[in-house]
Amino acid sequence: MKITDHAFCKDFPCTDVNRKSYILPSGEFDPKSIRLIMISEVPPPDLGDYFYSESKFPDFLKTTLQAFHDAGFEFSSMKDIIDAGIYLTTAVKCGKIGYTVSANVIQTCSYILEKEIALLPDVGAYLLMGDVAIRAFNTISHRLTGQRAIPAGSTYKIRSQEFYYSGKRVFPSYLQTGKNYLIEKSKRKMIAEDIEAAFRILE
């Protein structure tokens, strides 16, 4: 199944994004094989750095592989990640034009993310990598259930608690993409712990 046949932006209503870096995961996915969804923030300015890019070593893939290595998983390629039943995507489908992502953009893009999630019904856990992913997921949860999946509060304070969406575990974590990830050792440790915890749920 091609995700992009079912989840996409129709008319690009957002004005405060970089539409040139619009992207969703490409290629064929077997919905029944996906066990874990890892949701990051936004696509990179250069789409050659996106997770699924065919360039030699995309930046987003580099730091994501490092996150899995930190958690004890010796993946070396995007294929290894997919074969392990992991689906990588972003909460917002266009790149940022400033430092932050507006609430309107998160709200608008949450409908696309909602379709992605619905296409992968056998998932056992969700990893929300950063505040934008948490806000987008909460938007979907509130729209469908009337409740947030993740309560208000700093990720540092709440990440040790258990949260659920449709009976499946949801892990609020930190952003694993970008150059800052490689230097923030304390966050790298917490991300590794969250990945390990998610995989324990799946076992």
C-alpha positions, 0 to 999 in steps of 0.5 A: 500500500502507498500511504500517499494514495490515501493521505495527502494535502489537497489544497495547501491552505497554510501560508506559514510553511515551506511548501517546497519541502512538503512530503509524506513517506513514499514507497510501498508499506505492508500495514500488517507489518507496522508495529510502531509509529515514530512521529517527528516534527517537520520535514527538513528544508532539503528533502534529500535529508528526509528519512526515506530519501534515496540520497546516500545518508539523509540527515534525518535517517542518520540521527534516527539510526543513532537514536536506535543505536543508543537504545541497543538496536543495530539498524544500519538503513531505512530498510532495517527500520521498516523490516523491524515494523517501524513507520517514520513520519512527521506531524507536519508535512511541510517544512518550517519557515521560522523557528516555531510551528503555528497552532493552525498548521498543526491543526490542519496537518493533523487531519493528514496524520490522522489518515496515516494512523488509520491506515496502520491499524495493527500498530501497538505503540506510538512514539511522539518525538517532540512538542509538535508531535505531541500537540498534533497527536493530542489534536487527533485524540481530542477530535476523536475521543474528546480527550487528550492522549498526553496531559499538559506538562513538560515532557521531562515530568510526565514521560515516566507515566503511562498514556494510551490512545485507543488502548495502545501505549503512547510515549511522549519523547524528544525530537531525534532529528537535527544536529542538536540531537547529536550533542544533547546527551541527556535527551539522547539518553531519555529518547533511548529509554523511551524507544526501549520501553516502546519495544518492550510493549511490542514483545 
